[in-house]
Amino acid sequence: MFFYYLDLAWRSIKKTPFLSLLMVLAISIGIGITITTLNVYQLMSENPAGERTDKLVAVQLWSQDKDAWKEFNAQLTYQDAYNLRQSDVPVRQTAMFVTGLAVQTEDPDFVPLLEAVRVTDSDFFDMFSVPFIYGKVWDKSVDTEAVYQVVINEALNQQLFAGEDSIGKTLYLDSKPYQIVGVTKTWSPSPLYYDITTGAFKDSAQIFVPFSLAPIEEFQSWGNNQSWKREPINTYNQRLSSEMHWIQYWAEVQDDAQRDEYAQWLKRYVEQQQLLGRFDSPEAAAKLSNVEQWLEINEVVPEDNKILVGLSGLFLLVCLVNMLGLLLAKFLKRAPEVGVRRAIGASRAQIFAQHMVEVGLIGFGGGVLGLLWAWGSLSMLSAHFDLEAALTQLDLTMWVLAPTIAIAAALIAGVYPAWRICSTNPSVHLKSQ
């Protein structure tokens, strides 16, 4: 019976193509705007850490004086990061920051590239589940005894070495030779939760070098650099011993018990620093946030996005009201035909079902067209407003969600017109015939 109703619906749509097209357009515009805002909201609110959400914790310290910042800073000073690396409580831990270096190869014809480089510890790769295609990360000992080794990603390896196994080859960074020990697969979690200080939806760095090289090579920070205190920073050593906050720090714990143990260790560290004349504030403390808490604290999903989703839903409602009026006009125009069908034995339920199938077909068409609107609008946002690619990709779930929402919304809008047409008295229309 469903396919019979589907055939009747298609015939009805062909009889009134202009009116049917208006309804498809009405719902498609509402769906297009709704899916666009929903897609951006979903991509921004996604937690890429998955099952490791509660094991990974961002470390913050209230190291400022009482008359300085009124909240925890998202980053640490170098001296605090260096000291925290001495703890044996976490399963893994890593300090990190982003710098930029000129990339060269042994090929004299190669034009140097300026690339973002993440300066980090070896634990970074296991903590954040970075996949490798060749080799592995540098040895744990390199975190304390600096060695000129580097890990690059698949895209850079393709560009520099035609995708071949480049383990053992030499890469020059700012004219210094680094031995390639690992090549990672293309990997860029969105949002980039382990470092959201310069934008949560940027691509991951293509190059990784040991954190232990920072004081030797004097890598400059390409991220946020904040200080609550006026102090002379004329040399790199002064920067390392200053109150400048520029290091991101993460730790991995096994369970809540180990997290509590680490929190106690950090509390003792704060107390120790107070004895040394630092952390001069009654609020001085340490804070641990898992990935979900970290994304919420840093407002990765702005309140404006939630408001936009709500407004797009209201716009869809307006489109449905317009569709309801069009459906009512379309269905009542066919009242004589429905009267004949009722007279020869069709029940109200059958008439209602027939018209609801037609409404659902119109909704499906609006959903498919709405997806095209959404895809086009996201492409336009990406091209003209220089938004990060991670925010302008149409999520796979939207290809199912859009037609589902469209059909459901159309069915809701079609309930009243379908009820009106199936509840009319057939004798009135038979007399008019």
Protein Blocks (a to p, Z undefined) as FASTA:
>chain_A
ZZmmmmmmmmmmmmmmmlmmmmmmmmmmmmmmmmmmmmmmmmmmpcfklmmlmmpccddd
dfbcfklcfbdcfbdcfklmmmmmmpckbmbdcdddddddddddfblkbccddddddddd
fklmmmnopacfehcdddfklmmmccddddddfklmmmmnnopafehiacdeehiacddf
bdcddddddddfklmknopkbccdfbdcdfklmmmnopacfbdcddfbdcddfbfklmmm
mcbdfbdcddddfblmlmmmmmmmmmmmmmmmmmnopaiafklccddddfklmmmmnoma
afklmmmmmmmmmmmmmmmmmmmmmmmmmmmmmmmmmmmmmmnopafklmmmmmmmmmmm
mmmmmmmmmmmmmmmmmmmmmmmnopafklmcccfklmmmmmmmmmmmmmmmmmmmmmmm
mmpcfklmmmmZZ
